[in-house]
Amino acid sequence: MSAVSDRLPTFPWDKLEPYKKTAASHPDGIVDLSVGTPVDPVPELIQKALIDAADSPGYPTVWGTPALRDAITGWVERRLGAREVTHRHVLPIVGSKELVAWLPTQLGLGPGDKVAYPRLAYPTYEVGARLARAEYEVYDDPTDLDPANLKLLWLNSPSNPTGKVLSKDELTRIVAWAREHDVLLFSDECYLELGWEAEPISVLHPDVNGGSYEGIVSVHSLSKRSNLAGYRAAFLAGDPAVLGPLLEIRKHGGMMTSAPTQAAVVAALGDDAHVREQRERYAARRTALREALLGHGFRIEHSEASLYLWATRDESCWDTVAHLAELGILVAPGDFYGTAGETFVRVALTATDERVRAAVERL
């Protein structure tokens, strides 16, 4: 059994448990700003769609219902500015994490193949490479990478954990470089609807890709924008030559989104009002936490988008985690996301208004 598990690093969140116990012992309770899990209600129209589809005794399909594919293609064109998107350009997935973890394996990568991802990044990019026994490499600028044997390039804009946004010009340059060197590019855009001081743009926008989806795929999730983390609802959009084989593999693997979830996603993608309301909640929490952290002596870098503040006191991230835990506030240590984050912490905006007020008062 250890043949696979031995390839993996220690699950990072387990290291945070002692600090969580400290924070939980605060007289007024813990303020958990670590994992970034949504806490606000699932919008009623989405709950209703789920309930109405509850009587679903048959197997769902991996490709999803035509209504789901219509909803995804419509959203991609309306929200991302993509053009001429058909059902062949989209693929539902069971939450974005499973895709990130298993994509190198599903692409057939293995020893000698390379996967590259940002120097500060979501840990599952590395996990995906390890599961496939592929090599992995981090970058500051992907165009500085040696393209030899580089089979999969991950972008992440807006970034988790830093909130950094890649500009249209940067994305255009990177897409051109990847195509020149025949490198498959996957762009993780799960936080795209949460831009604060920058307007994120997708690799699917024609100004970035020149009107062609060749060699590029974007990853989108409804976990944050619609509070659907518990539904495991996400999708891919991009090159049909990539998505077609992935669809066949995922059919064999039974990687299907439940029928009620598919119906809920149709409702979620068809409504923009609940997304605006959720953005307003996060914006208010972001303003309050940002001001409190700055007043407490923190410096905040990037953080122009996403659901996190990337903050530092220019000390070991674990010293900062311990300091905040004594105040009953739990945050994520920056080294979870790479050694370049060892003096930073990631502070999530995903707590109730009441808990955010408590954190602000303590700071």
Phi and psi in degrees as a GROMACS rama.xvg file:
@    title "Ramachandran Plot"
@    xaxis  label "Phi"
@    yaxis  label "Psi"
@TYPE xy
-78.1709  -7.41453  SER-2
-58.4749  -34.7914  ALA-3
-92.1748  -47.4221  VAL-4
-62.3612  -29.5151  SER-5
-67.9162  -15.6717  ASP-6
-78.125  -13.1015  ARG-7
-99.4997  150.552  LEU-8
-73.2509  169.578  PRO-9
-60.5745  135.607  THR-10
-61.609  116.526  PHE-11
-61.3023  -36.6249  PRO-12
-66.723  -20.5755  TRP-13
-62.7404  -29.6873  ASP-14
-68.7038  -18.1172  LYS-15
-87.516  -9.72199  LEU-16
-55.4274  -45.594  GLU-17
-60.6023  -35.7053  PRO-18
-73.1789  -31.7444  TYR-19
-64.6777  -39.8187  LYS-20
-63.7621  -41.0654  LYS-21
-61.1637  -48.8347  THR-22
-62.1351  -38.4783  ALA-23
-68.3889  -18.4249  ALA-24
-82.7761  -3.37179  SER-25
-60.9087  138.605  HIS-26
-55.0633  -31.4331  PRO-27
-98.4123  10.3102  ASP-28
87.5602  167.973  GLY-29
-78.5242  145.911  ILE-30
-112.688  104.918  VAL-31
-92.3383  105.079  ASP-32
-114.946  32.1955  LEU-33
-97.362  -65.6028  SER-34
-72.6022  -35.7246  VAL-35
87.2745  32.8887  GLY-36
-88.9165  135.005  THR-37
-58.6932  145.989  PRO-38
-124.051  -10.4352  VAL-39
-84.6039  158.094  ASP-40
-62.8853  148.602  PRO-41
-67.5646  128.493  VAL-42
-52.3444  143.738  PRO-43
-60.8465  -38.1037  GLU-44
-65.0307  -28.8618  LEU-45
-75.993  -42.5117  ILE-46
-59.0018  -41.8919  GLN-47
-62.9108  -42.4041  LYS-48
-62.7734  -39.2298  ALA-49
-63.4346  -47.1077  LEU-50
-64.0069  -42.5825  ILE-51
-62.7372  -24.7858  ASP-52
-99.3272  10.8434  ALA-53
-64.2221  -29.9704  ALA-54
-84.5315  75.8007  ASP-55
-125.63  76.1633  SER-56
-73.8594  -20.335  PRO-57
-88.7474  166.525  GLY-58
-69.4182  136.198  TYR-59
-78.1004  166.052  PRO-60
-98.1934  152.549  THR-61
-64.9167  -37.4784  VAL-62
-76.521  -13.6064  TRP-63
86.0459  167.957  GLY-64
-70.3962  157.207  THR-65
-55.1482  -36.0144  PRO-66
-63.5702  -38.7607  ALA-67
-65.8788  -45.098  LEU-68
-64.0515  -37.6965  ARG-69
-61.3495  -42.4187  ASP-70
-64.3357  -40.6893  ALA-71
-68.4015  -47.6063  ILE-72
-63.1375  -39.6344  THR-73
-63.5747  -42.0159  GLY-74
-66.8608  -42.0079  TRP-75
-60.8487  -40.0774  VAL-76
-74.0855  -42.8681  GLU-77
-71.025  -45.1412  ARG-78
-91.0068  -35.8453  ARG-79
-98.982  -10.5059  LEU-80
78.015  13.6852  GLY-81
-70.6807  157.772  ALA-82
-125.827  148.043  ARG-83
52.9024  48.9964  GLU-84
-90.7054  124.587  VAL-85
-111.885  177.213  THR-86
-59.4637  -30.2181  HIS-87
-67.666  -17.015  ARG-88
-90.8595  1.66385  HIS-89
-132.68  155.55  VAL-90
-154.602  117.391  LEU-91
-67.747  148.787  PRO-92
-135.107  164.475  ILE-93
-91.5248  68.4107  VAL-94
78.2932  154.866  GLY-95
-80.2472  -23.9564  SER-96
-65.3883  -41.3354  LYS-97
-63.3744  -34.8179  GLU-98
-65.0507  -46.6906  LEU-99
-61.6302  -42.493  VAL-100
-69.4696  -35.1149  ALA-101
-108.261  -2.69074  TRP-102
-58.9376  -48.9268  LEU-103
-56.8885  -39.0765  PRO-104
-65.227  -44.4369  THR-105
-68.3489  -24.132  GLN-106
-81.9449  -6.15944  LEU-107
81.388  19.465  GLY-108
-76.4539  157.069  LEU-109
-164.77  -159.764  GLY-110
-53.5502  133.989  PRO-111
94.1232  -20.4188  GLY-112
-88.0868  148.56  ASP-113
-115.077  142.248  LYS-114
-118.597  134.186  VAL-115
-122.627  145.941  ALA-116
-152.183  165.469  TYR-117
-60.758  152.418  PRO-118
-58.9369  -39.3963  ARG-119
-106.414  116.039  LEU-120
-158.542  160.115  ALA-121
-51.5454  126.233  TYR-122
-62.4369  -20.1265  PRO-123
-71.291  -19.1101  THR-124
-60.1439  -45.333  TYR-125
-65.8129  -42.1771  GLU-126
-57.424  -42.8118  VAL-127
-59.3519  -42.5725  GLY-128
-65.0998  -42.8079  ALA-129
-62.6508  -42.6651  ARG-130
-59.7656  -34.641  LEU-131
-86.3905  -2.11459  ALA-132
62.2451  23.861  ARG-133
-85.5209  163.754  ALA-134
-82.2812  159.459  GLU-135
-141.518  152.164  TYR-136
-148.111  143.714  GLU-137
-102.613  159.385  VAL-138
-142.681  157.851  TYR-139
-96.8505  -44.4378  ASP-140
-127.702  116.003  ASP-141
-61.0141  -24.5092  PRO-142
-73.4849  -6.63436  THR-143
-88.1413  -6.35653  ASP-144
-70.3921  151.963  LEU-145
-78.1611  116.517  ASP-146
-74.5023  -7.65143  PRO-147
-60.8961  124.518  ALA-148
64.4895  10.125  ASN-149
-81.6078  109.997  LEU-150
-104.147  -20.8555  LYS-151
-144.917  123.41  LEU-152
-114.325  120.261  LEU-153
-94.9507  129.258  TRP-154
-107.161  156.965  LEU-155
-147.567  99.2732  ASN-156
-142.678  120.734  SER-157
-63.4662  148.026  PRO-158
-79.9061  141.701  SER-159
-109.877  112.941  ASN-160
-105.865  -9.0924  PRO-161
-85.3993  -19.5497  THR-162
77.6638  9.0953  GLY-163
-70.4339  142.981  LYS-164
-116.464  130.222  VAL-165
-81.5159  133.049  LEU-166
-74.7065  166.803  SER-167
-57.9085  -42.5157  LYS-168
-65.8067  -40.2924  ASP-169
-63.9168  -45.1966  GLU-170
-63.7667  -42.2207  LEU-171
-60.061  -43.1257  THR-172
-65.5514  -41.4674  ARG-173
-69.6534  -41.3266  ILE-174
-60.9176  -43.7009  VAL-175
-62.4296  -42.3429  ALA-176
-63.1455  -44.8983  TRP-177
-61.5427  -41.9095  ALA-178
-67.0653  -39.5086  ARG-179
-59.3933  -35.3935  GLU-180
-104.315  11.5921  HIS-181
56.8733  45.689  ASP-182
-106.832  126.422  VAL-183
-71.0163  129.303  LEU-184
-113.797  122.027  LEU-185
-112.332  127.548  PHE-186
-111.576  113.279  SER-187
-81.5485  107.139  ASP-188
-117.586  32.0613  GLU-189
-63.8253  -19.7653  CYS-190
-107.339  17.2885  TYR-191
-60.7472  -30.2488  LEU-192
-85.2278  8.04262  GLU-193
-121.341  57.7001  LEU-194
-92.0471  134.273  GLY-195
-111.141  -58.7117  TRP-196
-108.53  8.53337  GLU-197
-149.226  156.146  ALA-198
-106.982  100.383  GLU-199
-61.7598  147.911  PRO-200
-127.36  147.292  ILE-201
-90.5882  153.049  SER-202
-67.2735  -13.4709  VAL-203
-81.4479  -8.1389  LEU-204
-71.5051  135.813  HIS-205
-60.7132  -26.9871  PRO-206
-66.2031  -21.5846  ASP-207
-92.7936  -44.647  VAL-208
-103.513  2.91645  ASN-209
70.3185  17.5645  GLY-210
88.7814  5.7562  GLY-211
-122.849  141.341  SER-212
-99.2276  10.7377  TYR-213
-58.6865  123.41  GLU-214
76.1883  10.3705  GLY-215
-133.163  142.043  ILE-216
-139.812  137.299  VAL-217
-108.796  150.483  SER-218
-115.384  129.481  VAL-219
-132.628  148.751  HIS-220
-133.426  150.016  SER-221
-101.034  5.11241  LEU-222
-59.9994  -47.424  SER-223
-90.7875  -46.0427  LYS-224
-69.4955  -24.9712  ARG-225
-124.901  9.53998  SER-226
59.9946  40.4543  ASN-227
-111.609  28.4792  LEU-228
-56.9271  -35.4419  ALA-229
-74.0692  -11.7654  GLY-230
-89.9236  -19.2707  TYR-231
55.2402  71.5216  ARG-232
-128.723  117.347  ALA-233
-158.402  175.272  ALA-234
-160.032  162.526  PHE-235
-110.158  152.478  LEU-236
-146.094  136.386  ALA-237
153.751  -140.293  GLY-238
-62.8601  116.363  ASP-239
-61.4379  -27.2938  PRO-240
-68.0234  -20.6051  ALA-241
-93.2425  -44.4196  VAL-242
-71.3071  -31.0349  LEU-243
-59.3927  -55.0106  GLY-244
-62.5228  -36.5494  PRO-245
-62.3735  -38.8579  LEU-246
-60.2092  -45.1481  LEU-247
-63.0345  -43.4817  GLU-248
-62.1516  -43.4003  ILE-249
-72.5152  -26.6551  ARG-250
-62.3753  -47.8044  LYS-251
-63.2934  -34.0082  HIS-252
-86.5634  -3.49923  GLY-253
66.4403  32.2647  GLY-254
-89.9871  75.9757  MET-255
-115.171  140.434  MET-256
-77.7672  137.005  THR-257
-59.4726  150.71  SER-258
-60.2927  -44.1941  ALA-259
-61.8363  -37.3485  PRO-260
-64.3913  -40.4893  THR-261
-58.2686  -43.015  GLN-262
-64.8804  -38.0059  ALA-263
-64.8554  -38.5198  ALA-264
-65.5461  -38.5218  VAL-265
-57.2091  -45.719  VAL-266
-65.6332  -41.9236  ALA-267
-65.6133  -42.6249  ALA-268
-74.799  -18.1233  LEU-269
-88.6061  -1.81525  GLY-270
-127.734  122.774  ASP-271
-96.8422  -16.7147  ASP-272
-64.4943  -42.5273  ALA-273
-67.3298  -28.3328  HIS-274
-69.035  -41.9619  VAL-275
-62.501  -41.8681  ARG-276
-63.0176  -42.1845  GLU-277
-68.0638  -38.1738  GLN-278
-58.2288  -42.3712  ARG-279
-62.8858  -38.8028  GLU-280
-61.1469  -48.9265  ARG-281
-66.2784  -36.3375  TYR-282
-61.3394  -43.5864  ALA-283
-65.4364  -42.1849  ALA-284
-66.0666  -38.1956  ARG-285
-62.833  -46.4209  ARG-286
-59.7823  -45.5688  THR-287
-64.9529  -46.668  ALA-288
-69.4006  -38.8201  LEU-289
-60.567  -48.1585  ARG-290
-63.6114  -39.6942  GLU-291
-66.8413  -41.3611  ALA-292
-65.8203  -43.8423  LEU-293
-61.829  -40.6457  LEU-294
-67.5737  -22.4576  GLY-295
-88.769  0.159343  HIS-296
101.252  11.5929  GLY-297
-85.9946  156.888  PHE-298
-113.642  137.833  ARG-299
-115.172  128.098  ILE-300
-112.752  151.707  GLU-301
52.6111  -120.006  HIS-302
61.1651  24.3157  SER-303
-79.7646  -5.07796  GLU-304
-156.319  179.789  ALA-305
78.5735  -168.332  SER-306
-107.818  25.206  LEU-307
-138.508  154.936  TYR-308
-111.237  128.538  LEU-309
-98.6131  102.189  TRP-310
-123.303  151.468  ALA-311
-145.946  151.375  THR-312
-117.328  17.0967  ARG-313
57.6375  45.8978  ASP-314
-142.229  175.036  GLU-315
-54.1532  135.072  SER-316
-59.0895  -30.7544  CYS-317
-72.6599  -30.1629  TRP-318
-65.4595  -39.767  ASP-319
-67.5155  -42.525  THR-320
-58.2727  -44.3576  VAL-321
-64.8745  -42.1673  ALA-322
-60.2611  -47.1848  HIS-323
-70.9501  -32.6746  LEU-324
-61.4041  -34.7889  ALA-325
-64.9253  -23.8431  GLU-326
-90.2125  3.37376  LEU-327
80.8177  17.9852  GLY-328
-114.776  124.171  ILE-329
-105.94  126.792  LEU-330
-128.685  170.202  VAL-331
-94.5749  130.192  ALA-332
-68.192  139.606  PRO-333
-64.0305  -24.8494  GLY-334
-74.689  -5.93191  ASP-335
-59.904  -25.0312  PHE-336
-108.197  10.6019  TYR-337
128.552  155.928  GLY-338
-62.7818  -22.8951  THR-339
-67.5803  -12.0437  ALA-340
-101.412  16.8694  GLY-341
-69.6007  -10.9368  GLU-342
-113.014  12.1782  THR-343
-118.574  161.098  PHE-344
-127.6  152.386  VAL-345
-103.901  122.273  ARG-346
-110.438  114.811  VAL-347
-81.7106  151.436  ALA-348
-93.0077  3.95168  LEU-349
-91.4942  73.8345  THR-350
-143.769  158.721  ALA-351
-64.6139  161.412  THR-352
-56.3938  -39.4677  ASP-353
-64.5532  -42.533  GLU-354
-70.6577  -35.591  ARG-355
-63.7545  -42.4098  VAL-356
-60.2064  -39.3548  ARG-357
-62.7274  -43.2723  ALA-358
-62.7475  -43.1329  ALA-359
-60.8222  -43.7098  VAL-360
-63.2486  -40.5863  GLU-361
-69.0556  -36.947  ARG-362
